[in-house]
Amino acid sequence: MASKLSKPLIKRPAIRIHVLINYTILTILCCTILANAMLNICEQLAPRLYHLQSQPEIGCNGHTELCNRRFSNITQIASHDAAFVGILPMDNQNVKVTSQLNAGMRFLQTQTRLDGQGTLSLCHTNCGMKDAGSLQDFLRTIITWLEKHPKEVVTLLLTNGDYVSIDYFTDAFNSSGAQEHAYIPFTNHTASVLDSWPTLGELITAEKRLVAFLDSGANASVPFILPEFEYFWETPFDTTNPDFPQCIIDRPGDLAQAPAVAAQRMYVMNHFLDTNILGMDLPDRYDAKRTNAATGNGSIGAQADLCQRLHGRPPNGVLVDYFDRESVFNAQNALNGL
């Protein structure tokens, strides 16, 4: 009996060593893949971002032609889920917010939720999946950048994922210093009149260079956080068709039956592509260059052309993932006639 029991005891150290070797090889392989991915991203980003950062500031948001254009008569490429940066499947951007601003992004969108400590944070779907820090810190980053760039106007679109009170947002704006920079509609500005928006030059002169919107929960008691759907409508999001074949009014839903009202609001064209993996819609990093191109099938330009045919004007915001994967500003300039 003893001799029969001794055989497994002899084999166990060998099995453990074999498992350890396999885990070591797997770890090295994963680290190699991760390192290669990071190197590829850096190689793609570095030349482009360096060139954009070195450009001199001129006019308003980089163009003298925009100074006399109303805020409602400008198209801006927008960073979808701007705070969710990295190489994980749920990440939407490759570089942090300051680098996005340096590169030329002037429209940032991101999600908010309450974290486990009750802090209003930037969380992707839920804070367990991705927590990019507090809204207060995010706002402070934007304000720090704005104070160094006095000729720039930044648009911010926040989502209220947990439908919390506006007080949470007010506290974040006040504690970060964002409130004093945020635009409060001038006396001659009416939400229902598209052409009552001030020009970029007027916003810069008034030193109100952060135009902030909230998708749910904003009200007149906090005039520097504007209710998104009183000023905008949006096309469908979470698109998995790479050709982006539609430009219908998706939100707010009742606006599709009121074209005269819709004509007096700006609109956001959701142009970020998702891919469905195991029942989950995840950002499609692989096709980003095609999606973010200025022309061609499935491009920004192609969907914008469709929108202009349907609605008689270009979009005001174009939400994209991985903005750095293609020259999105070529599309922006074309839509602005620059």
MARTILO-961739 format. One record per residue (C-alpha): x, y, z. Coordinates in Angstrom, 3 decimals. Layout:
// residues N
<node <X, Y, Z>>
...
// end
This chain:
// residues 338
<node <0.000, 0.000, 0.000>>
<node <2.803, 2.399, 0.889>>
<node <4.476, 1.952, -2.468>>
<node <1.235, 2.783, -4.292>>
<node <0.766, 6.022, -2.343>>
<node <4.301, 7.202, -2.933>>
<node <3.913, 7.749, -6.678>>
<node <1.604, 10.818, -6.545>>
<node <3.857, 12.347, -3.902>>
<node <6.769, 12.096, -6.296>>
<node <4.791, 13.684, -9.139>>
<node <3.357, 16.657, -7.237>>
<node <6.510, 18.860, -7.240>>
<node <6.897, 18.267, -10.964>>
<node <3.259, 19.261, -11.557>>
<node <3.694, 22.413, -9.503>>
<node <6.812, 23.378, -11.424>>
<node <4.999, 22.736, -14.706>>
<node <2.060, 24.950, -13.659>>
<node <4.437, 27.657, -12.443>>
<node <6.281, 27.625, -15.767>>
<node <2.995, 27.899, -17.676>>
<node <1.838, 30.842, -15.553>>
<node <5.199, 32.539, -15.997>>
<node <5.051, 32.134, -19.771>>
<node <1.451, 33.435, -19.827>>
<node <2.394, 36.447, -17.712>>
<node <5.371, 37.284, -19.936>>
<node <3.160, 36.925, -23.019>>
<node <0.480, 39.235, -21.592>>
<node <3.078, 41.820, -20.570>>
<node <4.630, 41.665, -24.042>>
<node <1.259, 42.202, -25.722>>
<node <0.487, 45.088, -23.361>>
<node <3.883, 46.700, -23.943>>
<node <3.517, 46.394, -27.712>>
<node <0.055, 47.942, -27.583>>
<node <1.332, 50.874, -25.531>>
<node <4.263, 51.390, -27.876>>
<node <1.964, 51.351, -30.899>>
<node <-0.302, 53.939, -29.310>>
<node <2.657, 56.171, -28.410>>
<node <4.079, 55.870, -31.915>>
<node <0.768, 56.915, -33.434>>
<node <0.111, 59.774, -31.024>>
<node <3.462, 61.424, -30.478>>
<node <4.047, 63.082, -33.887>>
<node <0.477, 64.309, -34.221>>
<node <0.090, 65.654, -30.694>>
<node <3.461, 67.378, -30.779>>
<node <2.562, 69.147, -34.007>>
<node <-0.819, 70.303, -32.675>>
<node <0.611, 71.513, -29.382>>
<node <3.177, 73.635, -31.169>>
<node <0.589, 75.565, -33.171>>
<node <0.228, 79.226, -32.113>>
<node <-3.069, 80.369, -30.639>>
<node <-4.869, 82.663, -33.029>>
<node <-8.381, 84.039, -33.210>>
<node <-11.017, 82.056, -31.318>>
<node <-10.603, 78.318, -30.837>>
<node <-7.715, 78.452, -33.280>>
<node <-9.406, 80.378, -36.117>>
<node <-9.993, 84.103, -36.577>>
<node <-12.965, 83.214, -38.804>>
<node <-14.793, 81.754, -35.803>>
<node <-14.673, 84.858, -33.624>>
<node <-17.791, 86.365, -35.209>>
<node <-19.613, 83.065, -35.561>>
<node <-22.376, 82.280, -33.096>>
<node <-21.786, 79.340, -30.787>>
<node <-24.838, 77.746, -32.420>>
<node <-23.280, 78.094, -35.889>>
<node <-20.085, 76.122, -35.271>>
<node <-19.339, 72.414, -35.625>>
<node <-17.077, 70.873, -32.997>>
<node <-15.597, 67.400, -32.907>>
<node <-16.417, 66.120, -29.429>>
<node <-14.547, 63.617, -27.285>>
<node <-17.020, 60.892, -26.348>>
<node <-16.452, 59.651, -22.780>>
<node <-13.414, 61.903, -22.588>>
<node <-12.412, 60.785, -19.084>>
<node <-12.176, 57.074, -19.894>>
<node <-8.617, 56.756, -21.109>>
<node <-6.539, 53.630, -21.638>>
<node <-6.243, 50.415, -23.634>>
<node <-8.898, 48.336, -21.897>>
<node <-11.968, 47.270, -23.904>>
<node <-14.243, 49.818, -22.213>>
<node <-11.885, 52.782, -22.733>>
<node <-12.961, 55.375, -25.299>>
<node <-9.891, 57.607, -25.637>>
<node <-6.144, 57.063, -25.801>>
<node <-4.866, 60.226, -24.104>>
<node <-5.814, 62.213, -21.021>>
<node <-8.027, 65.279, -21.053>>
<node <-5.223, 67.853, -20.963>>
<node <-3.641, 66.206, -24.014>>
<node <-7.026, 66.153, -25.734>>
<node <-7.371, 69.889, -25.172>>
<node <-3.798, 70.526, -26.309>>
<node <-4.509, 68.570, -29.478>>
<node <-7.487, 70.779, -30.349>>
<node <-10.556, 69.180, -28.757>>
<node <-12.950, 71.851, -27.513>>
<node <-16.005, 69.716, -26.754>>
<node <-15.785, 67.108, -23.994>>
<node <-18.488, 64.639, -22.965>>
<node <-18.404, 62.213, -20.068>>
<node <-20.550, 60.174, -17.677>>
<node <-21.056, 60.786, -13.965>>
<node <-22.240, 58.514, -11.171>>
<node <-21.955, 58.333, -7.400>>
<node <-19.073, 56.166, -6.220>>
<node <-19.106, 53.981, -3.112>>
<node <-18.302, 56.962, -0.884>>
<node <-21.108, 59.105, -2.302>>
<node <-18.752, 61.281, -4.374>>
<node <-19.889, 62.395, -7.809>>
<node <-17.352, 60.642, -10.017>>
<node <-16.642, 59.884, -13.644>>
<node <-17.702, 56.261, -13.965>>
<node <-18.174, 54.183, -17.097>>
<node <-21.623, 52.557, -16.723>>
<node <-20.826, 51.864, -13.061>>
<node <-17.950, 52.750, -10.770>>
<node <-16.887, 49.124, -10.411>>
<node <-16.152, 48.925, -14.135>>
<node <-14.244, 52.193, -14.550>>
<node <-13.781, 55.078, -12.118>>
<node <-11.772, 57.976, -13.569>>
<node <-11.904, 60.125, -10.433>>
<node <-14.165, 62.854, -9.135>>
<node <-16.037, 65.391, -11.237>>
<node <-14.420, 68.091, -9.113>>
<node <-10.915, 67.029, -10.184>>
<node <-12.011, 66.702, -13.818>>
<node <-13.401, 70.240, -13.784>>
<node <-10.278, 71.571, -12.105>>
<node <-8.181, 70.063, -14.924>>
<node <-10.301, 71.863, -17.530>>
<node <-10.192, 75.174, -15.674>>
<node <-6.421, 74.967, -15.206>>
<node <-6.102, 74.533, -18.969>>
<node <-8.571, 77.329, -19.779>>
<node <-6.724, 79.806, -17.565>>
<node <-3.566, 79.168, -19.597>>
<node <-5.397, 79.560, -22.934>>
<node <-7.434, 82.786, -22.835>>
<node <-8.697, 82.587, -26.436>>
<node <-10.369, 79.205, -26.130>>
<node <-13.974, 78.217, -25.390>>
<node <-14.660, 74.684, -24.106>>
<node <-18.009, 72.933, -24.276>>
<node <-18.781, 70.307, -21.635>>
<node <-21.618, 67.774, -21.805>>
<node <-22.211, 65.706, -18.669>>
<node <-24.569, 62.791, -18.162>>
<node <-26.308, 62.234, -14.834>>
<node <-26.260, 58.450, -14.703>>
<node <-27.734, 58.131, -11.205>>
<node <-30.183, 61.031, -11.620>>
<node <-28.805, 62.760, -8.549>>
<node <-29.774, 66.232, -7.394>>
<node <-28.299, 69.235, -9.202>>
<node <-26.695, 70.117, -5.863>>
<node <-23.988, 67.501, -6.441>>
<node <-22.994, 69.227, -9.671>>
<node <-23.212, 72.695, -8.127>>
<node <-20.809, 71.644, -5.372>>
<node <-18.322, 70.259, -7.900>>
<node <-18.473, 73.422, -10.033>>
<node <-18.061, 75.710, -7.027>>
<node <-15.229, 73.776, -5.364>>
<node <-13.262, 73.435, -8.628>>
<node <-13.573, 77.089, -9.629>>
<node <-15.544, 76.169, -12.756>>
<node <-18.594, 78.200, -11.766>>
<node <-16.909, 81.568, -12.298>>
<node <-15.894, 80.585, -15.852>>
<node <-19.224, 78.990, -16.822>>
<node <-21.551, 80.685, -19.256>>
<node <-24.877, 81.984, -17.950>>
<node <-27.232, 82.892, -20.815>>
<node <-27.107, 86.594, -21.605>>
<node <-30.323, 88.561, -21.245>>
<node <-30.935, 88.441, -25.006>>
<node <-30.342, 84.688, -25.242>>
<node <-33.456, 82.499, -25.458>>
<node <-33.180, 78.713, -25.513>>
<node <-35.914, 78.449, -28.158>>
<node <-34.121, 80.804, -30.590>>
<node <-31.059, 79.286, -32.250>>
<node <-29.651, 82.595, -33.448>>
<node <-29.751, 84.200, -29.997>>
<node <-26.522, 82.487, -28.951>>
<node <-23.511, 84.804, -28.488>>
<node <-20.466, 84.554, -30.733>>
<node <-17.253, 82.881, -29.631>>
<node <-15.668, 86.329, -29.479>>
<node <-18.376, 87.568, -27.121>>
<node <-17.926, 84.568, -24.827>>
<node <-14.186, 85.211, -24.698>>
<node <-14.639, 88.927, -24.012>>
<node <-17.121, 88.169, -21.217>>
<node <-14.666, 85.604, -19.776>>
<node <-17.382, 82.937, -19.825>>
<node <-15.435, 80.308, -21.722>>
<node <-16.926, 77.102, -20.297>>
<node <-20.328, 76.235, -21.756>>
<node <-21.692, 73.368, -19.644>>
<node <-24.694, 71.125, -20.282>>
<node <-26.300, 68.342, -18.233>>
<node <-28.546, 65.710, -19.783>>
<node <-30.845, 65.279, -16.773>>
<node <-31.554, 67.231, -13.604>>
<node <-30.513, 70.752, -14.618>>
<node <-32.897, 73.540, -13.667>>
<node <-33.152, 77.321, -13.519>>
<node <-31.846, 77.452, -9.941>>
<node <-28.342, 76.750, -11.313>>
<node <-28.113, 78.950, -14.418>>
<node <-24.509, 78.016, -15.300>>
<node <-25.389, 74.336, -15.951>>
<node <-27.692, 74.263, -18.960>>
<node <-30.291, 71.517, -19.569>>
<node <-29.003, 69.700, -22.637>>
<node <-32.307, 68.867, -24.278>>
<node <-33.595, 72.421, -24.139>>
<node <-30.662, 73.368, -26.377>>
<node <-29.779, 70.150, -28.255>>
<node <-31.218, 67.008, -29.736>>
<node <-29.169, 63.875, -30.480>>
<node <-28.992, 61.182, -33.137>>
<node <-29.012, 57.482, -32.064>>
<node <-26.006, 56.207, -30.133>>
<node <-24.374, 52.782, -29.596>>
<node <-24.348, 52.267, -33.357>>
<node <-22.881, 48.960, -34.545>>
<node <-23.391, 49.580, -38.269>>
<node <-20.067, 50.969, -39.575>>
<node <-21.837, 52.892, -42.352>>
<node <-23.851, 55.114, -39.944>>
<node <-26.852, 55.049, -42.289>>
<node <-29.192, 57.303, -40.308>>
<node <-29.508, 60.771, -38.789>>
<node <-32.893, 60.751, -37.110>>
<node <-33.884, 62.661, -33.980>>
<node <-33.477, 60.076, -31.214>>
<node <-33.489, 62.122, -28.017>>
<node <-35.657, 63.705, -26.810>>
<node <-38.086, 61.275, -28.397>>
<node <-41.055, 63.634, -28.700>>
<node <-39.045, 66.184, -30.657>>
<node <-39.175, 64.094, -33.828>>
<node <-42.849, 65.087, -34.114>>
<node <-42.080, 68.792, -33.732>>
<node <-39.731, 69.750, -36.601>>
<node <-40.205, 73.506, -36.097>>
<node <-39.004, 73.191, -32.494>>
<node <-36.135, 70.914, -33.501>>
<node <-34.999, 73.467, -36.086>>
<node <-34.330, 75.944, -33.260>>
<node <-32.040, 73.613, -31.341>>
<node <-28.466, 72.582, -31.944>>
<node <-27.823, 68.895, -32.446>>
<node <-25.235, 66.252, -31.610>>
<node <-24.324, 63.630, -34.199>>
<node <-23.256, 60.483, -32.360>>
<node <-20.477, 59.106, -34.545>>
<node <-18.756, 56.537, -32.345>>
<node <-18.856, 52.921, -33.455>>
<node <-19.507, 50.016, -31.116>>
<node <-18.955, 46.324, -31.620>>
<node <-21.021, 43.675, -29.867>>
<node <-18.977, 41.163, -27.909>>
<node <-20.805, 38.539, -25.852>>
<node <-23.881, 40.730, -25.686>>
<node <-21.993, 43.866, -24.671>>
<node <-21.524, 46.966, -26.825>>
<node <-17.864, 47.986, -26.621>>
<node <-15.951, 50.764, -28.440>>
<node <-14.650, 49.603, -31.813>>
<node <-10.992, 50.553, -31.670>>
<node <-10.101, 48.473, -34.742>>
<node <-12.234, 50.504, -37.180>>
<node <-11.552, 53.922, -35.615>>
<node <-9.468, 55.224, -38.526>>
<node <-12.296, 54.574, -40.987>>
<node <-14.951, 55.906, -38.618>>
<node <-13.012, 59.103, -37.846>>
<node <-12.008, 59.891, -41.427>>
<node <-13.149, 63.124, -43.057>>
<node <-14.448, 61.374, -46.185>>
<node <-15.389, 57.918, -47.397>>
<node <-17.927, 55.290, -46.422>>
<node <-18.800, 55.411, -42.736>>
<node <-16.774, 58.601, -42.209>>
<node <-17.623, 61.740, -40.259>>
<node <-18.108, 63.565, -43.533>>
<node <-20.455, 60.931, -44.960>>
<node <-22.795, 60.933, -41.965>>
<node <-22.641, 64.738, -41.705>>
<node <-23.666, 64.983, -45.372>>
<node <-26.662, 62.775, -44.620>>
<node <-27.575, 64.978, -41.649>>
<node <-27.303, 68.148, -43.707>>
<node <-29.599, 66.720, -46.375>>
<node <-32.188, 65.777, -43.750>>
<node <-31.974, 68.805, -41.475>>
<node <-30.577, 71.577, -43.635>>
<node <-27.495, 72.291, -41.522>>
<node <-24.420, 70.506, -40.188>>
<node <-24.253, 69.102, -36.654>>
<node <-22.956, 71.273, -33.815>>
<node <-21.245, 68.425, -32.009>>
<node <-19.787, 65.211, -33.453>>
<node <-19.074, 62.664, -30.730>>
<node <-16.171, 60.325, -31.536>>
<node <-14.050, 57.687, -29.806>>
<node <-10.246, 57.551, -30.186>>
<node <-10.147, 60.993, -31.808>>
<node <-6.385, 60.688, -32.341>>
<node <-6.710, 57.683, -34.646>>
<node <-7.434, 59.934, -37.633>>
<node <-7.298, 63.638, -38.542>>
<node <-10.744, 64.440, -37.161>>
<node <-9.999, 68.163, -37.362>>
<node <-9.941, 67.938, -41.156>>
<node <-13.604, 66.970, -40.929>>
<node <-14.269, 69.719, -38.393>>
<node <-12.661, 72.371, -40.598>>
<node <-14.613, 71.195, -43.646>>
<node <-17.912, 71.355, -41.761>>
<node <-17.053, 74.879, -40.602>>
<node <-16.090, 75.962, -44.116>>
<node <-12.480, 76.614, -43.117>>
// end
